[in-house]
Amino acid sequence: MLTAWALWLELPPALIGLVGALPCAAQVVQLPAAWVSRRLGSRRHALWAVSLSRQAVLPMALIPWLPWPRAVFLGCVLTSAALGVAGNNGWTSWMGDLVPGRIRGRYFGRRSAVCALSACAGSLGVGLLLDKSNAAIALPALSAAACVAGLATTLLMRAQHDPGRALAAAPRLDDVLEPARDPLLRRVLAYQAAWSAAGGIAAAFYPVHMVANLRMTFVLLALYNGGIAAAKFVAAPLWGRLLDRRGEVPILIGCSFASSFSAALWLVATPSRLWPLAIDAALSGACMAGLSLASFSLPVALSRPKSRAFYVAAISSAGGLSAAIGSSFGGLFAHAVPAPLALFGRPLMTAHVLFLIGGVARLGASMLALRLRRPRPAEALAPELELRAA
């Protein structure tokens, strides 16, 4: 839907890059969010922040009738992203306390599969609606529907148990500084920063390239996203079982290297040759599922319940700020180099160059994943033992 808004508002490349950077730049709220999460309790914090983030897009339902529509759009994206980031910090800590470590991979693998299936259905519905109706009517209606769905999900979240209620208290300085003293976490931060910056370079331009250059309809765009969701649906439970047996690091390494080569598929896709995108959807979906599970589980495995929110904040902030830098670079590059370029005599669009730069940068970031190692068993069990003692 954000792609459709960007095209309908006729955003220039620099602003498209900014749209991609805003959710990442919003990660700066992670540290204060971690403090609030410890102060109020993870569950209470998550419920409030997630609820407000999903209502923050309501002004977009009025954009056709408001002055400065681009400013309203960008403001809604930033506000929703910042509140979503704050809520995710609390939610991750909450789920880390709620789900036992011995089944964490299998549980979240199954959950990711269900979420992917639901997202696929929603994406296809939105694509059909956008292709068959007037965007000036459909987009505001979809924004309003998103708010209603967000209210429903908040009510469902309220039914979930809060096992960490006793941990709600003002955080100590030792809890805040613990991530900075952890040598394992510093390696994770280096990898996360490099990987996120590489991914942010072209992230905002993939859907725009599909619609504007490959002349794909929104239904085809939704089918591509559906292919990614289907791959996640199949791969996530498999990754979850592997995570429980082998840990997060092998998954991070394998998925990072594999996804680095997807950029090559985008270089050969044309309006009359879209089959490379089907391969990319399968590869990207499987790798995204693994990376998402491992990235979620790693700060939980590294941390104690009292410091977990700050571990999540450190990793998310490093990744988000780096992705914002990468996305901003991509937007500025697209604005400064609009003319077609060439590679081995083959003409390349500006988007192709961004895809290629991002792929090479991902490959370099994957090298840093080789430096990671799984926490020792005693370290990995510490959060569970402390929770049981509490």
N, C-alpha and C positions, 0 to 999 in steps of 0.2 A: 504493500500500500504506500510506503514511503517513496518507492520508485515512481509510482503513478502520480503522487503529489508533486514530486520534483519535476516531472515532465510537464504536468498540467500548469505549474507555476513558471515554467520555462527558466529554471535555474541555470546559470552559467556553470562551466566546469569547476571554477573555484568554489562556488557555493555548494555544488554537489560533493566536492571533497570535504567541505566543512560539515555537511550533513553526516558524512561517514565518520568524521572526527568527533562530533559532539558526544555520541554515546561513550566513546572511549575517553574523551577528556573529562567526562563526568566522574571517572574513577577517582578524581581528586577528593571526592567526599568520603572515600573509604575509611580514612583514619578517624574523622569525627563520627562516622557511622559505627565504627568498631567500639568507640567509647560509649556511644548511646546504647548500643546493643548490650554491652556489659552492665550499663547503669539501669536500663529498663528490663532487661531480660531479652533473650534472642527472639522468642515467640512474639511477644508484645511489639517489639521493634519491627519485626518483619511484617506483621499484620498491618500496622499503620503505614509503613513506607510503601509496601506493595499496593495497598488499597489506593493511596494517593497517586502513585505513579500511573495507575491505570485509569484514573479520572483526569489526569493532566492533559490528555489529548482532546478533552471535550470542546475547547475553543476552536479546534480544527473543523468541527461540525458547522461553524459559522463563518469560515474563511471566505466563501464567495461574497458575503455581505459585509465584511469588515475592511477597514482601511489597512494599508501595509500588510497584505496577506503573507508576503515572504517572511516578514519579521514575526508574525504570529506563528507561522509554521515552524520556524527555527526555534522560537521560544518554547513551543510545546514539545518539540523533540528533545531539547536540552533538559527541560524540567522533568519530563517523563523518564529520561535516561538517568538523571541524577537521583531521583527518588527510587528508581528501579535498582540502581547500584547499591544504595543504602539498604534497601529491603533484601537484596541478595546476600549482603554480609550477614544480616541477622538470620536469614533462612538457612544459609550454609552452616552456621554455628548450631542452629536449632536441629537440623537434620543430622549433624555430626554427633549430637548427644542422643538423638532419638533412635538411630539405626545402629545396631551393634557392628563392630568392625569385622567380625568373622563372616557376615553376609552382606557387607556394604556394597561390594562389587555386583553381586547378583541382584540385589534389590534395585540399585540405581540403573543397572543395565536394563532390567525389565521396565522400570519407570521411563527411561529414555525411549524405549521402543514404543510405549503407549503414547508418549508425548509426540513422537515423530509421526505416528499414524494420525493423531488428531490435527497436528499442524498441516499435514498433507491435505486432509479433507478441507480445512479452512482455507488453505492457499488455492485449491482448485475452485472453491466456491467464489472467492474474491476475484480470481481470474475470469471466470465466466461472467460475473456481474460487470466487471470493468469493460469487457469486450462487447457486451450486449446492451450497454446503457450509456447515458450521458455522464461523463466523468464529473461534471459540475454538480450533479445530483448524487451519484454513487459514492464519491469520496466523502462528502460530509455525512452521508448515511452510515458508511462503514465506520467512521470515527465515532459516531454515536453508539453504534452496535458494539464497538470495542469497549466502551465505557460500561455498558450493561453487562457484557461478559466478564469484565474485570470485577464488577460488584459481586457477581455470582461466585467467582473463584475465591474472593475474599471470604465470603460466607462459608465456603467449603473448607478453607484453610483454618477457620476458627474451630472446626471440629477436631483438629489434631491435638494430640497430647503435648504437654510441655514438661519433659523430664529434667530440664535444667533450671527450673524455677528458683531453686535454692542458690544458684550461682549469680543471680541478679544482685549486683552491688557495685559501688564505685570501684573502678579498676585501680590496681596498684601500679606504681611506676615500673616495677619489675615485670609485670605482665605486658606493659606497653613496649618495653625495651627487649623483651625476650627474643622476638624475631631477628632483631639486629645482631644478636650475639650468636645466632645459630649458623654454623658454617654450611650445613646442608641447605638451609634456606637461601643463603647467598648464591649458591650455584643455581638453585631453582629460579631465583630472581633474574640472574643473567640470561638464562635460557628464555624465560617468559618475556623479558623485555625485547630481546632480539627477535623472537618468533612473532610477537604481536606487531612490532614495527614492520616486519616483512609482510605480514598478512594485511596490514592496514594500507599499504601502498596503492593497491588496486581494488580494495574491497567495495568501495562505493560505485565503481565503474562497471562491474560485471553485469548487474541487471540493466543498467543504461545501455551498455554495448549490445545486449541481447535484443532490446526493444528498438533502439535507434539504428544500429548498424547491421545486425543480423535479421532485422525486420520480423522478429517473432511477436506474435500476439501475446496478450497477458495470459491466455489459456496455456500457450506453449511455455511461457515463463513459469506458470504454476505447475505444469507437468514436469519441468526440469526440477523445480523444488520438490515435487512429489517423488521424483526418482531419488533425490537425496534423502528424503524422509523414509522411503522404502528401504534404502541401504542401511540407514540408521536402525530401522525396525529389525532388520535381520542381524546386523552386526553388534548392536548394543548388548544383548544378552550374552553373546559369545565373549565380548570384551569383559563383561562383568565377571564371568566365571574365571577368565584368565587373570583378572586383577586379583581375585581372592586367592589364587594359587601362586602367582608370580610377582605381584605388586605392580606399582604404577610405572616404574621406569622403563621396562621393556616395551610397554605399550606406547609411551611417549616417544621413544626412539623410533620404533617401527612406523608409527603413524606420521611422525614428522618427516621422515625421509620419503615415505610413499607419496604424501600429499605435495611435496615439493615439485613433483614432475607433472602435476596436472596442468600447469601453465602451458606446456607444449601442446596440449589438446586444443586450447583456445586459439592458438596460432593457425591451425589448419581448418577451423570451423568457418563456414561461409553461409550465406542465406540459402544456398542450394545444397549444402552439406552440413547438416546439423548432427549427424550421428556421433562425432567426437564428444559432443556435450552429454550424450547418454553414458558414455564411458566415464566422463568426468563426474557425472552425478553419482554413479556407483562408487567410484574411488573416493570422491570427496565425502560422501555420506558415511562410508565405512570409517574413514580416517577421522572425521569430525566426531563420530560416536566415541571412538577410542580416546581421542584427545580430551573431549569433554569429561568423560568419566575419570580419566587419570588426573586431569587438572583439578577436578572437584575433590578427589580423594586424597591427593598429596598433602595439602595443608592440614587436612583432618588427621592424617597419619603422623605428621610431624609435630603436632601441637598437643598441649594439654587443654582441657575444657576452659580454664580461666584465661588462657592466652589465645584461644582459637580464633576469635574475632579479629585479633591483630595480625595473625598469620594470613588469614584470608584477605585482610586489608592490604598487607604488604604485597602479596602476589597479584591481586587484582589491580592495585595502583600502578605497579610496574608495568603490567600488561596493558592497561588502559591508556596510560600516558604515552607509552611507546606506540601503540596503535594510532593514537591521535596524531602523533608526530608523523608517522608513516602516511596516514590518510591526508594530512595537510600537504605533505610533500607531493603526493599523487595529484591533488587538485592543482597545486601551483605548477607542476610539471605539465599537466594537460593544458593549462592556460598559456604557458610559455612556449610550448612546442606543439602548435596545432597542425602543422603541415605534415603530410605523410612522409614516413622514413622508409628505409629499405634495409633488408637483411639478406645477404647472399643473392642480391638481385630481385628479391621478392618484396613488394610494397607492404609496409606495415602501417596500420592506423596507430594513433597515439595510444589508444587503449591496449593494443597489442604490445607496445613497448612497456607499458606499465605492468602488464601481466608477466612479461619476460623478466623485468627487473624484480618483481615480487617473487617469482619462482627461484631466481638465483639467490635472493636474500633469504628465502626460507631454507634453501639447501645449506647456506652458511650457518643459519641459526640451529639447524638440526645437528650440526657438529657439536654444539654446546650441550645437547642432550646426552652425548656420550660421557660427559663428566658427571652426570647425576648418578646417585645410588639410592637404593631403598633404605629407609631407616632400619636400624638393627631391631630385632624382635622386641627387646626391652623398651626401645624408644617407641615402637609402634603400639605396644600394649599400654604404655603409660596413660594415655587419655582414658582408656576403658577402666584401668585399675583405679585411677583417681575418681572417676565418676561413681564406681561402685562403692568406694570408701565414703564418698560424700553422701 
